[in-house]
Amino acid sequence: MTSVDTAHRSPAEGRTAARPPAMKRRSRLPRVVAYAFLVTFSVGMVVPLLWAMYTSLRPISDTIQHGYFSVARDLSLQNYVDAWTRADFPRYFGNTLIVLVPALVTILLLSTFLGYALTRFSLKINLALLMLFTAGNLLPHQVIITPLYRLYLLSPIELANTYYGVILIHIAFQLGFCTFVMSSYMKTIPEDLTEAALVDGASVLRQYWQIILPLCRAPLAALATLEFTWIYNDFFWALVLQVAAPEKQPITTALNSLQGVYFTDPNLQAAGSLIVALPTIVVFVLLQRHFVGGLTLGANKG
């Protein structure tokens, strides 16, 4: 290198070239720690699932003879067949759909209505309503179960031990969160769109249905994935509010029938648990692109 090249070299290049190896190692340390944490977390999430799949394929006789931490001598799908028939999964899946579909559709529809009203109409109670919806999610379910169940028993309309009683409780508890998410997203939609439609003579309902709602497909897909998972996996409300009607309980309570009085087959329970978890996995895989897109919407908006 000539003296002329050395003279024309920028100060930044000089600092980069003179950077000591110890400083480079220190700059890589946070990245190494982050990757190590992500790998550890991923392994911790995947290993139990793989172990449950492995256990569900082993006969209980093989597990008792050779131990849980041993190589299986025989693998089959018999545990899945037994769990499907013994727990009467088809009936419980039907009960779940009876609760899940109306609750999910109602929650998403009402949350878009309320989100649109809170963002497009300037009312003095808008902030108070939004805070009320959000505060409702902060109440632990275990705290209000006793007065709520007594209210269900005293209601002139029969709510306890019914499908619509569980549907109403899911709508009441999930509506606040969905309204908060939809109103936050609708604030990013330019008001010029609805103002132009208003000039053209479009009513408020038409603006909502033909302009606002089509633009909310991504957040609706993200909320649909979350709400499907939460309502489908519900065990607490279904068990308490339908305690006297076990034939109406959802799929999460069906696993109780795989538990014996004197002996419980963990391999059979593992197969039943994987059958119950399969719909949520399928829904997330199918809606994964929309789910991630809905969560990242508005991240780059100023």
Buried (B, 14 or more C-beta within 10 A) or exposed (E): EEEEEEEEEEEEEEEEEEEEEEEEEEEEEEEEEEEEEEEEEEEEEEEEEEEBEBBBBBBBEBBEEEEEEEEBEEEEEBBBEBBBEBBEBEBBBEBBBBBBEBBBEBBBEBBBBBBBBBBBEEEEEBEEBBEEBEEBEEEEEEEEBEEBBEEBEEEEEEBBBBBBBBBBBBBEBBBBBBBBBBBBBBBEBEEEEBEEBBEEEBEBEEBBEEBBBEBBEBBBBBBBBBBBBBBBEBBEBBBBBBEEBBEBBBBBBBBEBBEEEEEEBBBBBBBBBBBBBEBBEEBBEEBEEBBBBBBEBEEEEE
